[in-house]
């Protein structure tokens, strides 16, 4: 695999175990192998940069965050795609009605939650997410762009609710909620921007993922690798399926492709 120059990693369920909330030592070793070969490594996550708090001392060459809505290189924003204010007003009115559901409003550096329930708590514990204080959504001033909504509605409610967000799209990696970003935004948008910055072609990329919000990046990358703990839907879009995150999935794939 001499042609690969960049590898992109999802975090939760890919680099980081849902069981231990840590990066396995085998994944750290695998990243060391990639770096020893002069390959750049990047993050491509649904998390905002401020909440990428579970990677230990690992360093990366760039970060695709908030599912591609915000991309950073050397700590500087190089690409951003906020949700249109008109959509935010519509969904805020919807949330004020009797059709209320928990929703995180994600900015570059902060998160606002309208209210919490058992579903929110389940996901918070699953990904070892800090507890977000509940606040009134009236405090949304519009001064700080909103890049993503983490909206706790089921798939059968999605078409109805998304009428309030006509310029947005959704991706799921768990049945309890959907990640909502501006239309046209995905992890691929950030990957393309990073590749442009470093002069790397699409065919020279590899990506690791496990969730529904990773499907487009697995399709786009020169080599898309699904974790063994990914759903069958995600796996069918991958070029290769490795073992799961708790069974040396990243290391086994790196060994397969780079240590022959």
C-alpha positions as CSV (number, residue, x, y, z in Angstrom):
1,X,0.0,0.0,0.0
2,X,2.8,2.5,-0.9
3,X,0.2,4.8,-2.6
4,X,-1.6,5.6,0.7
5,X,-0.5,9.0,2.1
6,X,-3.3,9.9,4.5
7,X,-5.5,7.8,6.8
8,X,-8.7,9.2,8.4
9,X,-10.1,7.8,11.6
10,X,-13.5,8.1,13.2
11,X,-13.3,8.2,17.0
12,X,-16.2,6.5,18.9
13,X,-16.4,2.8,18.0
14,X,-13.4,3.0,15.8
15,X,-10.4,4.5,17.5
16,X,-12.1,4.5,20.9
17,X,-13.8,1.5,22.6
18,X,-17.3,1.9,23.8
19,X,-16.4,-0.5,26.6
20,X,-13.2,1.1,27.9
21,X,-13.6,4.7,26.5
22,X,-9.9,4.5,25.6
23,X,-7.8,4.0,22.5
24,X,-6.5,0.4,22.6
25,X,-2.7,0.1,22.7
26,X,-2.8,-1.8,19.5
27,X,-4.4,1.2,17.7
28,X,-1.7,3.4,19.1
29,X,0.9,1.0,17.8
30,X,-0.8,0.9,14.4
31,X,-0.7,4.7,14.2
32,X,3.0,4.5,15.0
33,X,3.5,2.1,12.1
34,X,1.7,4.6,9.7
35,X,3.8,7.5,10.9
36,X,7.0,5.5,10.5
37,X,6.1,5.1,6.8
38,X,5.5,8.9,6.4
39,X,1.8,8.6,6.3
40,X,-0.3,11.5,7.7
41,X,-3.1,10.6,10.1
42,X,-6.3,12.6,10.6
43,X,-9.5,12.5,12.7
44,X,-12.9,12.5,11.0
45,X,-15.5,12.6,13.8
46,X,-18.9,13.8,14.7
47,X,-17.5,15.3,17.9
48,X,-16.6,19.0,18.1
49,X,-12.9,19.7,18.6
50,X,-13.4,20.9,22.2
51,X,-14.9,17.5,23.1
52,X,-12.2,15.3,21.5
53,X,-11.1,14.4,24.9
54,X,-10.5,10.6,24.7
55,X,-7.4,10.2,22.5
56,X,-4.8,10.4,25.2
57,X,-1.5,11.8,24.0
58,X,-2.1,10.9,20.3
59,X,-1.5,13.8,17.9
60,X,-3.0,14.2,14.4
61,X,-2.2,16.2,11.4
62,X,-5.7,17.7,11.1
63,X,-9.3,17.3,12.4
64,X,-12.5,16.9,10.5
65,X,-15.0,17.7,13.2
66,X,-18.8,17.9,13.6
67,X,-19.3,15.5,10.7
68,X,-17.5,17.7,8.3
69,X,-19.1,21.0,9.3
70,X,-15.8,22.3,10.8
71,X,-12.3,21.4,9.7
72,X,-9.1,22.4,11.5
73,X,-5.4,22.2,10.6
74,X,-2.8,23.3,13.1
75,X,-5.6,24.5,15.3
76,X,-6.9,26.9,12.7
77,X,-10.3,26.7,11.0
78,X,-9.8,26.0,7.3
79,X,-13.4,25.1,6.4
80,X,-16.8,25.7,8.0
81,X,-20.5,25.1,7.1
82,X,-23.0,26.3,9.8
83,X,-26.7,25.5,9.8
84,X,-28.7,28.3,8.1
85,X,-30.3,30.7,10.7
86,X,-33.7,30.3,9.0
87,X,-33.7,26.5,9.7
88,X,-32.6,27.2,13.3
89,X,-35.6,29.5,13.8
90,X,-38.0,26.9,12.4
91,X,-36.8,24.0,14.5
92,X,-36.7,26.2,17.6
93,X,-40.4,27.0,17.1
94,X,-41.1,23.3,16.7
95,X,-39.2,22.5,19.9
96,X,-41.3,25.1,21.8
97,X,-44.4,23.2,20.8
98,X,-45.8,20.0,22.3
99,X,-43.6,18.0,19.9
100,X,-40.5,18.7,22.0
101,X,-37.5,16.3,21.8
102,X,-34.0,16.6,23.3
103,X,-31.7,18.4,21.1
104,X,-28.0,19.5,21.4
105,X,-27.1,22.7,19.6
106,X,-23.4,22.5,18.8
107,X,-21.2,25.5,18.1
108,X,-17.4,25.5,17.6
109,X,-16.7,25.5,21.3
110,X,-19.9,25.0,23.2
111,X,-23.1,22.9,23.4
112,X,-26.6,23.9,24.4
113,X,-29.2,21.3,25.5
114,X,-32.9,22.1,25.6
115,X,-33.7,19.3,28.0
116,X,-32.6,15.8,28.9
117,X,-34.2,12.3,29.2
118,X,-33.3,8.7,29.5
119,X,-32.2,8.5,25.9
120,X,-29.7,11.3,26.3
121,X,-28.3,9.7,29.4
122,X,-27.9,6.4,27.6
123,X,-25.9,7.9,24.9
124,X,-23.9,10.1,27.3
125,X,-22.7,7.0,29.1
126,X,-22.1,5.1,25.9
127,X,-19.5,7.6,24.7
128,X,-18.4,8.9,28.1
129,X,-19.7,12.3,27.2
130,X,-19.7,15.1,29.8
131,X,-23.0,16.1,31.3
132,X,-24.3,19.2,29.5
133,X,-26.4,21.6,31.6
134,X,-30.0,22.2,30.3
135,X,-30.6,25.7,29.1
136,X,-33.4,27.6,27.5
137,X,-33.1,27.7,23.7
138,X,-34.2,31.3,23.7
139,X,-30.6,32.0,24.7
140,X,-29.6,31.2,21.1
141,X,-28.5,34.7,20.0
142,X,-27.4,33.9,16.5
143,X,-24.0,35.5,17.2
144,X,-22.2,32.1,17.4
145,X,-22.9,29.8,14.4
146,X,-24.6,26.5,15.1
147,X,-22.8,23.7,13.2
148,X,-24.8,20.7,14.2
149,X,-27.9,19.5,16.0
150,X,-27.8,16.2,17.9
151,X,-31.5,15.5,17.7
152,X,-33.1,12.7,19.7
153,X,-35.9,11.5,17.5
154,X,-36.5,8.1,16.0
155,X,-36.2,7.3,12.4
156,X,-39.9,7.0,11.8
157,X,-40.3,10.6,13.0
158,X,-37.5,11.9,10.8
159,X,-39.3,12.9,7.7
160,X,-41.8,15.0,9.6
161,X,-39.3,16.8,11.8
162,X,-36.9,17.4,8.9
163,X,-39.6,19.6,7.3
164,X,-38.5,22.2,9.8
165,X,-34.9,21.9,8.6
166,X,-35.3,22.1,4.8
167,X,-31.6,23.1,4.2
168,X,-30.2,20.3,6.4
169,X,-29.5,16.6,6.2
170,X,-29.2,13.8,8.7
171,X,-26.9,10.9,9.5
172,X,-27.2,8.2,12.1
173,X,-24.9,5.9,13.9
174,X,-27.4,5.1,16.7
175,X,-31.2,4.6,16.5
176,X,-31.9,7.0,19.4
177,X,-30.7,10.1,17.6
178,X,-29.6,11.8,14.3
179,X,-26.8,14.2,13.6
180,X,-28.2,17.1,11.7
181,X,-25.9,19.4,9.6
182,X,-26.3,21.7,6.7
183,X,-27.1,20.1,3.4
184,X,-24.1,18.9,1.4
185,X,-22.0,18.5,4.6
186,X,-20.4,15.2,5.5
187,X,-17.0,14.0,6.6
188,X,-16.0,13.9,3.0
189,X,-16.2,17.7,2.7
190,X,-13.6,18.0,5.4
191,X,-11.5,15.2,4.0
192,X,-11.4,16.9,0.6
193,X,-10.3,20.2,2.2
194,X,-7.5,18.5,4.1
195,X,-6.4,16.6,1.0
196,X,-6.3,19.9,-1.0
197,X,-4.2,21.5,1.7
198,X,-1.6,18.7,1.8
199,X,-1.7,17.9,-2.0
200,X,-3.0,14.4,-1.5
201,X,-5.3,12.7,-4.0
202,X,-8.5,10.8,-3.3
203,X,-6.9,7.5,-4.4
204,X,-4.1,8.1,-1.8
205,X,-6.5,8.0,1.2
206,X,-7.7,5.4,3.6
207,X,-10.5,5.7,6.1
208,X,-11.7,3.7,9.2
209,X,-15.2,3.9,10.5
210,X,-18.1,2.1,12.1
211,X,-21.2,4.2,12.0
212,X,-23.8,5.5,9.6
213,X,-22.2,8.9,9.5
214,X,-19.0,7.1,8.2
215,X,-20.6,5.6,5.1
216,X,-19.8,8.5,2.7
217,X,-16.2,8.7,3.8
218,X,-15.7,4.9,3.4
219,X,-17.1,5.2,-0.1
220,X,-15.0,8.2,-0.9
221,X,-11.6,7.0,0.4
222,X,-9.3,5.1,-1.8
223,X,-9.6,2.3,0.7
224,X,-12.6,2.3,3.1
225,X,-12.3,0.0,6.1
226,X,-15.2,-0.9,8.3
227,X,-14.7,-2.0,11.9
228,X,-16.0,-5.5,12.9
229,X,-18.4,-3.8,15.3
230,X,-20.0,-1.8,12.4
231,X,-23.5,-2.6,11.2
232,X,-24.0,-4.7,8.1
233,X,-25.3,-1.6,6.3
234,X,-21.9,0.2,6.9
235,X,-19.8,-2.9,6.1
236,X,-21.3,-3.2,2.6
237,X,-19.8,0.1,1.6
238,X,-16.3,-0.8,2.8
239,X,-13.5,-2.3,0.7
240,X,-12.3,-4.3,3.7
241,X,-13.8,-5.3,7.1
242,X,-11.4,-5.7,10.0
243,X,-12.0,-7.0,13.5
244,X,-13.9,-4.9,16.1
245,X,-12.4,-2.0,18.1
246,X,-11.9,-4.2,21.2
247,X,-10.1,-6.9,19.2
248,X,-7.3,-5.0,17.6
249,X,-9.3,-3.9,14.6
250,X,-7.1,-1.0,13.5
251,X,-3.9,-2.8,14.1
252,X,-5.0,-5.9,12.2
253,X,-6.0,-3.8,9.2
254,X,-2.8,-1.8,9.2
255,X,-0.8,-5.1,9.4
256,X,-2.9,-6.5,6.5
257,X,-2.3,-3.6,4.2
258,X,1.1,-2.3,5.2
259,X,3.0,-5.1,6.8
260,X,2.8,-7.7,4.1
